[in-house]
Amino acid sequence: MNGPRSRRAAPSPLAALPVLRRIDGLRTSYADELALIRGAGGWAALAALAALYVATPLVIDDFWLSVLNFTAIAAIAAIGLNLLTGFTGQVSLGHAFFIGLGAYTAGYLGGDLRLPVIVWLPAAGIFGAAVGLLVGPFALRLRGLYLAIVTLGLVFLGEHVFLNLRQITGGPQGRAVPAPMIGEINLADLGTSLGLPLTREQSFFLFVVPLVALAAIAAKNIVRSRPGRAFQAIRDREIAAAIIGVDRARYKVGAFAVSSFYAAAAGALYGSYLRYITPGQFDLLPSIQYVAMIIVGGIGTVYGSIAGAFFLVLIPRVVEALSPAIPFVSRSATSSGLTLFVLNQLIFGALIVFFLVFEPSGLAGIWSRLRTYVKTWPFSY
Amino acid sequence: MIDFLQLAVQGIALGGIYALIALGFVIVYKATQVINFAQGELVLLGAYLVYAFNQTALPFVASVALAAVVMAGIGWAIERTILRRMVGRPVFAVVMITIGLAIVVRQLVAAVWGFEDRLLGEPWAASRIQLGDLGVNVTSVVTIATTGVLLLLFFVFFRFTRAGIGMRATAIDQEAALAVGIPVRGVFAQAWMIAGAIATIAGVLLVAFPATLHPAVGFTALRAFPAAIVGGLDSPGGAVIGGVLVGLVEVLVQGYQPQVAPWLGNNFHVAAAYLLMIVVLVVRPYGLFGTRVVERV
């Protein structure tokens, strides 16, 4: 990008063939390579997404809207984890700790101090980022698996704090988290507070989806600019990155801070959606779930994080819906044998193994193969 | 003073169990550079197998031996069918696979045996040995003795046997090991078999009196992580010292923290092991006895 203007402007001969360019998806300039929206197809897709945003809450019932709302919240956290693990290559098993941090911060600021959502949502993110800055330096000193285990330790230390800092967290019984309020307007319940014909789920959908879009665009912009390239250089070959002048300390700690910001903001939304949180919601299993989301979705892609979040939120609901048709599944929670919980966990574990062994680039990889196949049809590479 | 001694013996016994679990981590890590997050679930499965065999009127020792053999087979099968495919892939991916396996094994155990508490049926049961004022569970004595014997066996194995030396060579440099004719695949398989067998023994001691058999004991293995890390991931001796250290810290904190420092909150001993681990890692990034990785360009 820093080369003389004349060199940058020189078009590739292929650019003269717009048809070929469109079919093949060839990138013929840096600007094209970096573009967020590429050509008419990109604008059409954007328009379709905007239409979906308005149409979805009107068409889909509350049960499926709640699936989408949980997906949206999880997607924000998964994008954050993907920035850290997928783009920077720093494995974190402690993502749920930062999510919990955000949820409790939201509860304290919104509930005890009665601040509006436009204050507590960013504040939760910033507090998470600040704690991420404290953890970041470990990433400088530790490599790979040792770092993963320190972040695992973080989950247990965090759980101890959540259980024992009763004035703020309410201890083992948990605490209430306020709805997203601005003044008297409850953004998660526009029906009661503004008199609009919307249910809670519909209101929350309209509130949270723009935030996902914001998170995704911000992540995309980080990834395609200088810090993002530094992240990927560190992931791909750390020593080489340092030699060409990437400040490892700065970008590794930065990646932790950004990812923790996402996690804590998602946690604040999660708490505000559920309205009540307990320490058990932020232990090891959810941390693994977020890692599974980016594995299933696609490591090192932003849209893959969203796809993975959707997939993993969806599966338990689908299993639950299908369970009467599956033999040997007992539906009561207390009985032994193959309960719904056990079955869900089995599928969850098997999914992780399956994707890593057979489809390491995740849903994003399947999607890009499908695209290539359609675009180049009837030829194949 | 007698309280302190009592706690110290308890701590060392608990540490012995952590050490046995950590030895499972270490042997797989040493050979294949993978942290096996499923070790805790192998421990769990091993303990349930011993229980199941013991139910069929097999003598206790024979049950343990049979379970250890079966677990070695399971370890081999996991390596052969799943992890063999992952050679050359990012370490992160392999570790996540072991996490996936851990979840699957834990739920299979829960599906087969359910969530009731069970008694393992060890022959020494609840008997205690009285040394003056000091009372010790037989389980503790067996644990400490077993850990000692196994550590000695590991030392002999790594120092004097062909397989052990081959494993060390593989750990240092896989290509060089292949070049001098060490069957690296065989070494990987052996490491997993040993991990499976040792998990059975750790499982027996983990759920013997005063503990009981329950699917949640697999989580106890998570507290053996600090043990393996404190000692250094590739050092069997370090695993034992780390295990004993973590066990002692846990029991002593549990014994004294409520009086000495109640402001740290309830159950601080659970967090204390991880705190110890983080402190050790800040000072020594490769644990107390781990090998420092030298990076070459």
Interface residues (C-beta under 8 A of the other chain):
Chain A: T85 G89 V91 F138 R141 L142 R143 G144 L145 Y146 A148 I149 V150 L152 G153 F156 L157 E159 H160 L163 N164 L165 I239 A240 I243 L284 I288 V291 A292 I295 S336 G337 L338 T339 V342 L343 Q345 L346 F348 G349 A350 L351 I352 V353 L356 V357 P360
Chain B: I35 I82 R85 M86 R89 V91 F92 A93 V95 M96 I97 I99 G100 L101 A102 I103 V104 R106 Q107 L108 A110 A111 W113 G114 F115 E116 L222 F225 P226 I229 L233 L264 G265 N266 N267 F268 V270 A271 Y274 L275 M277 I278 L281 V282 P285 Y286 V293 E295 V297
